[in-house]
Amino acid sequence: MAEKYKTIDLCAGIGGIRRGYELAGCFENVMSAEIDKNACLTYKHLYGEDPTNDITTEEFKQKVDNTKYDVLLAGFPCQAFSRAGKQEGFLDKTRGTLFFDIAEMIKRTVPKAFMLENVDNLITHEKGRTFSTIINVLVNELNYKVIGVTCDKNGKLIYNPKNFIRNSRNFGVPQNRPRVYIMGFSRKHYGDAVDDLPNELPKERKNKIYDDLNNLLEMNADDKYFLSSGYVETLERHRARHEGKGNGFGYKIVNLPETDSPVSNAILATGGSGKERNLVIDPKEGVSGKIYPTKHTPLNDRGIRVMTPREWGKLQGFINYAFINPKTGKDEFSFPAKMADGPKYKQFGNAVTIPAVEEMAKFMRRCFEQLEKE
């Protein structure tokens, strides 16, 4: 295959979906859109392109109209749809959400394929109505074969929403991160040949990048990542209160010595709870009881700390994987100079797991090979 498939990267974050597709070897990105300022700075730093674009504007949609591309990629947020009247199409119910804007671009430009990524709550959101509306729009209104969806003889769509969920922990990284992937191929481009495609997205990756969390953590972290003793007590009281009510929520230490093959919980853009659910024990000497300038009480005596942004970057495949230069073996991932830890956590928490997306991209490549043979 001489020419690469051209992708556009919407709701791009720091470009994890784009990178996963680039690693599959036959995709190149021609346009991006992101509105978070810090994410745009990192994206520009990594790719040399400024993705600052707002997908809800007519101005951007016209840019897309005038761009020759093959595949639309988007990691859009989960938003509530309006409950529109009976006579309206499904697409109308999605007005005012980013899914509506993405669907509108698909309708106007008819790419050969798309891949959308979302949180796993998408399938239960609004008791499943949100997901079924999305599938209806993509299949019935936009005329795409969605992998995982078939039709009975009366035209009723048949699928199991759970089959759209894939977990990062099965794609080479020790992170329990279920996400929804929706991939579709255009009937307008390929006709009924799309019905012969495999009807299931990849469930795993063959080669692990890390055996487990112990393999990924970098011990002897900077003192600033260790919790103060007062904060550990607060977390313990909070957890005891919740457990007393029968709630499971509370802080979690993810690398306890008695845990076989530890994995992290999902890291989150909100930082706070994403950090507290992913505490680690780091037996660094000299930390216990130390006074740290920004903390009200001495550092805890159990070596409990939050994971570092670097460890989060490894959990998502950005660090130590996706940006390693094959010629030099050097890891070329970095943030712009002077970027604070807060935005780094947020950007990794918001990002996709690159090795999982890479498998989706390889699957799409195989589908294209099959369709273009026919």
N, C-alpha and C positions, 0 to 999 in steps of 0.2 A: 504494500500500500504506500504509494508515493506521497500523496497529499494528506495532511492531518485534518481531522475533524475540528471545526472551529467551535469553541464554547463561549457562552457568556455566563458570568459569575454574579448572581444577584443575591442581595442580603449576604454579602460576601464575607463579613467579619475580617479575619486576617488571612483569608484565602486558603483555608484547609481543603475545601471541596475542589477548588482549582488545582491545588497541588496533588491531591489524590489522582485526579484525572491526568495531569501531566506525567505522573509516574507510570501510568499505564502505557505511555509511549506513543499514542497515536492521536492525542488531543492537544490543541493549543488555544490559549485564551485570547479573545479579541476585545472584550469589554467587561467592565466590572461595575458594581454599584454597592455602596455602603454609606451609611450616614453617621456612624459613631466616629467622633473626631480622632480619638486615640487609635482605634482599629485602622482608620485610614492612614495614619502616620506609619503604623507598623507595616501595613500592606504595601505602601509606597517604598518603604525601606527594604522590604523583601523582594518586590517585583519590579521596582523602578517605574511604577504607574500609579497615578492618583485615582482611587476608585470613587471619589466623592461624587455620588449621583443619588438622586431620590427617585426610586422606582414608581412612586405614586404620581409623578408629574407627567403631563402630556409631552413636555419638552424631552424628557428621557425616553418615553415610549417612541417618540419620533426618531430619536437616535437609533433605537433598536430596529425600527422599521427600515432604516437606511443602512443597516449593518448586515453583511452577508455572514451567516453563521449556521451551524448544524444542530447544536445541542444547547438547551437551556438548563442551567444548574441553579438551584436556589435552596438555601437553608432558611426557610421563612418561619416567623414565629406563629404560635398557635393562638388564634383570636376567635372570639365568638361571632357567629353569623346571625343576621337578623332572621326572624321567622316570617318569611315573606308569604304573601297570599298564594292560593292554589294555582292561579293562572300564570304566575311568573315562572321563568326558567330557574334552574338551580343556580346559574351564575348570578342572577339578580340577588339571591339571598346572601351572596358573599361580598356585596358592595361595601366599601369602606374598610375592607381588610386587605392585607398585602397579598393574600391568595388571589383576590379578585384582580389585582394589578398584574400578577404573574399570569393568570389565566387569560387576561386580555391580551398580553403580549404573545402568548402562545397562539391565540386565535388570529391575531393580526399577521404574525410572521411564519406560522406553521413550521417550526423546526422539525428535523427528522426524529429527534428524541428529546426527552427531558429526564432529569432526576431531581426530585424534591426530597429534602430531609427535614425532620421535625422531631420534637420530643415524643416519647411513647404515650404520653397522656392524650395525644391527638386522637387515638382510637376510642377513648372512653369519653372524650370531651362532649358535653351536652348530650350525654347518654348515647353516644355513637352517631348522633345526627351530623356533626361537623364532618366526620370522616366520610360518611356515606354521601354527603353533598359533594365533597371534593372528588370522590371517585366518579359520581354521576356526571359532574362537569367534564372531567378529563375523558371519560369514555363516550358519553352520549352527546355532549355538546361540542367537544373539541375533536372527537373522532380519533382517539388514540387507543392502541392496545396497551392496557396497563398490565405489567407482569404480576400475576397472582389473581387476575380477574377473568372469569369466563362468563358466557351468556347461555341461558337455557333457551329452548325453542320458542318461548314466548317473549324473548328479549329481556328477561329479568337477569340482573347482574348477580353472579355467584362468586363469593369470596369470603375468606375468614380474615377479619381485621388483624388478628394476632400474627398472621403469616407475614405481615409487613414489618414486624419488629426484628431488628438484629442487635446483638449485644457486642459492644467493643471487646469484652473479655474473650470472645471467640475469634478475634481477629489479631491476635498476637500481643496484646497489651493487657496488663493485670488491672483492668478497671471495669467495674460492673456498671455499664452505661447502655441501657436499652434505648434504641432510637428507631424511628419509623423512616423507611426509605420507600419512595414511590417512583417507579421508573416506567416510562411509556414510549411507544414507537408509533410513528404517524401512519395511519392507513392511507392518507392522501399520497404519501411518498411510496409506500410499499404494498398497498392493497392487502389482500387476504394472506399474503406471505407472513404477516406478523402473527397470524394464529398458529404458525408452526414453531414459533420461538419457545425455548424452555419457559415454563410458567412459574419458576421459583428463583428468587434472588439467592446469591451465595450465602451460606450459613456460617462459614468459617474460613479461616486462612490456614494454609498448610503449615507454614513455618512460623513458630513463635518468635517474637522479638525479645521477650523476657520470659523466663520460666514462671516467675511470680514476682510479687512486689519487692521481696528481699533483694532480688536481682536488679531492681531499678533504683532503689533508694540510695541517696548519697549521704552517708553518715558524717558526723562531725560538722553539722551545719552551723552557720553563723548564729551567735547567741540571740540575735533579735527574733529568731523563729521559735525560741523556747517560751512556753507559757509561764506566767508568774504563778506563784503558789496560790495567791488569792483567786486568780481566774480559774485554776483547776478546781478549787473548792466551789466556786459559783457553778461551774458546769456539773459537778457532782450533785449539788443540791437540786439543780434544775432537772437532772435526769431522775433523781429519786422522786421528785414531785410528780413527774410524768409517769413513772413506773407505778407509783401509788394509784394513779388513775387508770392504769392498764394501757397507757400509750407506749409505743415503742420508741418514741423519739428521744434523742439525747446524744451526747458526744460519743465518739467511737474511736478506739485505738485499733488501727487496722493491721499492725504487725506484731501482735502479741506472740511471744515465743511458742506458745502452745498451738498457734494456728498453722495448719499445714497449707502450703501453697496460698499465702495470703493475696487478696486482691483489694483494691481500693473501692470505696463507694464512688458514685458519680461525682465528678467535680462540677461545681455550679458557678454561673456567672456572678451570682450574688456574693460569692466569696465566703462570708461568715459561716453559714451552715455547711457549705461545701468544704470549708476548712475543718470545722468541728467534727464532722462525720469522718474525717480522714486524718486523725492525729496519729503520730508515730512516736515510738520510743527510740530515742537516739542516746545511747549510753556515753555521751561525751564527758570527759573528765573536767572538773572545775566549774561545772554549770550550777550544780546544786547550791541554792542559797545565795547565789551571786546577785548583786544589785545591778539592775540594768536601767539606764537613765530614763527611758520612757515608760517604765512599768512601776506601778504603785507598791508592789510587794516583791520580795526576792524571787528569783527563778525557782521553779518547782524542783523537788528532790528526786523525781522519778524519770527525769530525762524526756518528759513529754513535750513535743513540739508540733507545730503545723508543718505540713509539707512545704517545700520551697517552690517558688514559681518554676524553677528548672525541673523539679520532679513532676509538676503538673504538665509541663511541656513534653516530658518523656511519656507520660500517660496518654497524651493525645498524638504522639508520633511526630510532633514538630521537631523536638530536640532528639538527637541521636538516631534519627531515621530519615525523615523526608527531605532534609536539605544537605545530606552528606554528598559531597562532590565525588562522583565515581572515579574521577582521574586521580585526585589527591587523597581521597579518604577523609578530607577535613569536613567537619560539621559547619556549614555556613549559615545556620539559623542564628539570628540575633534580633534583639529589639533595638529601636532607635536609642541613641545615647540619652541618658537622663530620664528614661521612662521609669516611673515609680512602680513599686510592687503591686499596688492596688489595681491599676489598669492591666498589668500583666496577668494577674489572677483572673480578672474579668474576661480578658480576651481568650485565654485558654479555656476557661469555664464555658464560654459561649461557643467555642469552636467545635468542629467535627473531629472525630478520630480518623486521622489521615489513612492509616493502614486499612480500616474498614471501607472507606470511600474508594481506595485504590482497587479493592476487590470488586466493588460495584462497577468501576470504570472498566476493568478487564472483562467483566461479564458483558457490559454494553459493547465493547469492542468485538467480542465473539458473536454477539447478536447481529452487529453490522456486517460482519464477515459472512454470516449465514444469509442475511437478507440480500446482500449485494452479489452473492453467488447466484441466487435465484433470479 
